[in-house]
Amino acid sequence: MGDGVGLCTLQKGVEYALYRLDFRPGKQDILILSYGHRGTGKTHLNEVSVIGEDSLGVIRQLPVVGFSPVDVFNSPLQIRQQEAVLFLEQAPHVLVLQADGENGYAASVQ
């Protein structure tokens, strides 16, 4: 379904995590999570981006609707069937990322 492909730290301690997503039939996408500075037990998630092939076969950044910056607890990404799940710092809510049609993704808080 999905797996981590890397974690890097760039300028001023900001981290980026990369994951492979197989949520869209026949297509593999790269999910990029952009984090702010880490705090005790929580991490500020600044941005969610997905790079993948659109319906015309062009590799590009696919739109992600419904995401706004949020604090997540320890930021472990879990893959549940066709969803990527991050636990929010304000339990028991989670941030869920799902494929939304052929060319995009949707983020929601549950």
C-alpha atoms as one frame of an Amber mdcrd trajectory, in Angstrom:
protein
   0.000   0.000   0.000   2.663   2.505   0.994   6.041   2.709   2.589   8.591
   5.250   3.703  11.245   6.056   1.150  13.245   8.671   2.965  13.567  11.359
   5.575  15.826  14.351   5.226  16.542  17.458   7.230  17.090  20.689   5.345
  17.799  24.239   6.435  17.111  25.211  10.042  16.028  21.725  11.141  12.925
  21.464   8.946  12.233  17.848   8.014  10.692  16.268   4.943   9.383  12.702
   4.879   8.724  10.882   1.611   6.377   7.929   1.171   5.256   5.829  -1.767
   1.492   5.641  -2.200  -0.345   3.023  -4.260  -3.823   4.449  -3.669  -4.693
   5.011  -7.327  -5.046   1.837  -9.425  -2.004   1.290 -11.632  -0.206   4.405
 -10.396   2.442   4.974  -7.731   2.699   8.432  -6.183   5.182  10.099  -3.862
   3.754  11.774  -0.752   5.893  14.566   0.714   5.266  15.673   4.298   6.936
  18.954   5.273   7.450  19.367   9.017   8.460  22.307  11.142  10.705  22.097
  14.174  10.033  19.176  16.479   8.628  19.743  19.947   8.075  17.372  22.830
   5.754  14.643  21.602   4.414  16.619  18.659   5.486  17.917  15.281   4.076
  20.778  13.233   3.074  19.528   9.783   3.375  22.500   7.436   2.557  21.037
   4.056   1.347  17.895   2.297   2.267  17.403  -1.371   1.777  14.487  -3.755
   3.773  13.993  -6.959   2.379  11.543  -9.482   1.124  10.889 -12.980  -2.032
  12.685 -14.060  -4.640  11.358 -16.489  -2.549  12.615 -19.431   0.525  10.691
 -18.251   2.367  13.825 -17.084   4.337  13.630 -13.819   3.403  16.671 -11.744
   2.361  17.855  -8.305  -1.194  16.637  -7.798  -3.666  18.876  -5.950  -4.386
  18.120  -2.292  -7.634  19.694  -1.089  -8.692  20.233   2.501  -5.270  20.401
   4.164  -4.209  23.138   6.549  -1.094  23.149   8.766  -1.602  21.113  11.917
   0.224  19.627  14.906   0.552  15.851  14.761   1.604  13.523  17.556   5.114
  12.151  16.866   4.174  12.145  13.141   4.132   8.389  12.474   2.327   7.808
   9.180   0.113   4.721   9.066  -1.295   3.178   5.901  -4.810   1.797   6.371
  -6.248   0.229   3.234  -6.481   3.232   0.900  -5.739   5.934   3.492  -2.637
   7.561   4.938  -3.271   8.449   8.598  -1.472  10.831  10.954  -2.526  11.170
  14.586  -3.206  14.750  15.607  -1.788  16.229  18.773  -5.370  16.848  19.951
  -6.423  13.201  20.378  -8.490  11.294  19.384  -8.574  13.007  15.978  -6.589
  11.883  12.958  -5.601  13.505   9.675  -6.535  11.258   6.740  -5.248  11.503
   3.167  -7.141   9.672   0.408  -7.079   9.594  -3.392  -9.797  11.901  -4.706
 -10.603  10.992  -8.277  -8.001  10.420 -10.970  -5.777  13.477 -10.485  -5.920
  14.546  -6.861  -6.029  13.828  -3.159  -8.210  14.965  -0.279  -7.126  15.564
   3.332  -9.660  15.476   6.136  -9.743  15.444   9.929 -11.728  12.633  11.517
